[in-house]
Structures are given as structure tokens and as C-alpha cells.
Amino acid sequence: MPFYLRRPAVSERYGLPASTLYDWIAKGQFPRPVRLGARAVAWSVAELEVWERGRRTDSEATSGR
């Protein structure tokens, strides 16, 4: 069963305000949330972890590691 985080938890986990999250989503730089209901969205923890690993790999590549 997938595990999901709502927006406040995602903002807290990554230290990003909602405006930055949605800006990055629009630019394709952050995973899109899934719709839970008419007015509720959440992010798949699995997708967030993949995104996190990708960012680490990108930063390691640019820092010469």
C-alpha cells in the first residue's frame, strides 16, 4: 500500500514553502501530487524518495564527486 504525505508535511520535510513546491511542479522540477479527493492532494513517498536520490546524484555530479 502506497504511503502519501500531504503538502504541509512535504514542505516541512524539504524546508520549502508551498509557493516554491508549486513553482517547481510547474517547471517539472518536483513530483506532481496525486488527487485524493475533490480538494485534497498528496505526494507519494516513493516518488519523493526517487526525486531526492536524483537531486543527490545531480549535485554530486556538479560538485565533482
C-alpha positions in Angstrom: 0.0 0.0 0.0 1.5 3.4 -1.0 2.2 5.9 1.6 1.4 9.6 0.9 2.4 12.9 2.5 0.1 16.0 2.4 1.5 19.4 1.5 2.4 20.7 5.0 4.5 17.5 5.7 6.2 17.8 2.3 7.0 21.5 3.0 8.4 20.6 6.4 10.4 17.6 5.1 12.2 19.7 2.5 12.1 23.1 4.1 10.2 24.6 1.1 7.2 26.9 1.2 4.1 25.9 -0.8 4.8 28.5 -3.4 8.2 27.0 -4.2 6.7 23.5 -4.4 4.1 24.5 -6.9 6.6 26.6 -8.9 8.9 23.6 -9.2 6.0 21.4 -10.1 5.0 23.8 -12.9 8.7 23.7 -14.1 8.8 19.9 -14.0 11.4 20.0 -11.2 9.3 18.4 -8.4 7.0 15.4 -8.5 3.3 16.0 -9.2 0.9 15.3 -6.4 -1.9 12.7 -6.7 -5.5 13.7 -6.1 -7.0 12.2 -3.1 -10.4 13.9 -3.3 -12.1 17.0 -4.7 -9.9 19.3 -2.6 -7.1 17.1 -1.3 -3.7 16.2 -2.9 -0.7 14.3 -1.5 2.7 13.2 -2.7 3.8 9.6 -3.0 6.7 9.0 -0.5 8.2 6.6 -3.1 8.2 9.3 -5.8 9.7 11.8 -3.4 12.5 9.4 -2.5 13.3 8.9 -6.2 13.3 12.7 -6.7 15.6 13.1 -3.6 18.1 10.5 -5.0 18.1 12.2 -8.3 18.9 15.6 -6.7 21.8 14.0 -4.7 23.1 12.4 -7.9 22.9 15.7 -9.8 24.6 17.7 -7.0 27.4 15.1 -6.7 27.9 15.2 -10.5 28.2 19.0 -10.4 30.5 19.1 -7.4 32.9 16.6 -8.9 32.3 13.7 -6.6 
